[in-house]
Amino acid sequence: MREFFHTKSQSQYNWNNEIREFVEIPAMGEYVALSTDAEDYHLVQFVVHTPFPCDCDAEVYAVAVNYMEARRKAFGDESR
């Protein structure tokens, strides 16, 4: 599925916009890795499904998060 991905860091004002392809549309609250770099995780905060004729199946807005902080929140002390 094709998604119009809008990403940014916490401190960034403007969104980076690009077309991405995933097997399924990411859901709100999910973490998405946009590269093989472990530091590049984004938290999906907003999804707009587009069930009408256009170039994408959805628009996804995601904000960069710290990989280690996300793991620590998910698993507690075990991920250290």
C-alpha positions as CSV (number, residue, x, y, z in Angstrom):
1,M,0.0,0.0,0.0
2,R,1.2,3.5,-0.8
3,E,1.2,6.1,2.0
4,F,2.0,9.8,1.8
5,F,4.3,10.0,4.8
6,H,4.7,13.3,6.8
7,T,7.6,13.1,9.3
8,K,9.4,15.4,11.5
9,S,11.6,15.6,14.6
10,Q,10.2,16.9,17.9
11,S,12.0,20.3,17.5
12,Q,11.3,20.6,13.7
13,Y,8.4,22.9,12.6
14,N,8.1,21.8,8.9
15,W,7.1,18.3,7.9
16,N,9.2,16.1,5.5
17,N,6.8,14.7,2.9
18,E,7.5,11.6,0.9
19,I,5.7,8.6,-0.6
20,R,6.4,5.3,1.2
21,E,5.1,1.7,0.6
22,F,4.2,-0.6,3.4
23,V,2.4,-4.0,3.4
24,E,-0.3,-2.4,5.5
25,I,-1.2,1.1,6.6
26,P,0.5,2.0,9.9
27,A,-1.9,2.6,12.8
28,M,-1.9,5.4,15.4
29,G,0.4,4.6,18.3
30,E,2.7,2.3,16.2
31,Y,6.4,2.8,15.8
32,V,7.7,2.8,12.2
33,A,11.3,2.4,11.1
34,L,12.0,4.3,7.9
35,S,15.5,3.0,7.5
36,T,17.8,0.3,8.9
37,D,19.3,2.8,11.3
38,A,18.1,1.9,14.8
39,E,18.0,5.6,15.7
40,D,15.3,6.3,13.0
41,Y,12.0,5.4,14.7
42,H,8.9,7.4,14.3
43,L,5.7,7.3,16.3
44,V,2.5,7.5,14.2
45,Q,0.3,10.2,15.6
46,F,-2.3,10.7,12.9
47,V,-3.6,8.6,10.0
48,V,-6.0,9.7,7.2
49,H,-7.4,6.9,5.0
50,T,-8.1,8.0,1.5
51,P,-10.6,5.5,0.0
52,F,-11.1,7.5,-3.1
53,P,-9.1,7.7,-6.4
54,C,-5.7,9.3,-5.6
55,D,-2.0,8.3,-5.6
56,C,-2.1,7.0,-2.0
57,D,-4.1,4.8,0.3
58,A,-3.5,7.0,3.3
59,E,-1.7,10.0,4.7
60,V,0.4,9.2,7.8
61,Y,1.9,11.8,10.2
62,A,4.7,10.5,12.5
63,V,7.2,12.2,14.8
64,A,10.7,11.0,15.4
65,V,11.4,9.4,18.8
66,N,14.6,8.2,20.5
67,Y,14.9,4.4,19.9
68,M,16.3,3.6,23.3
69,E,13.7,5.7,25.1
70,A,10.9,4.0,23.2
71,R,12.3,0.5,24.2
72,R,12.7,1.6,27.8
73,K,9.1,2.7,28.0
74,A,7.9,-0.5,26.4
75,F,10.1,-3.0,28.3
76,G,11.2,-1.2,31.5
77,D,14.6,-1.9,32.8
78,E,15.1,-5.1,30.7
79,S,16.1,-3.2,27.5
80,R,19.2,-1.6,29.0
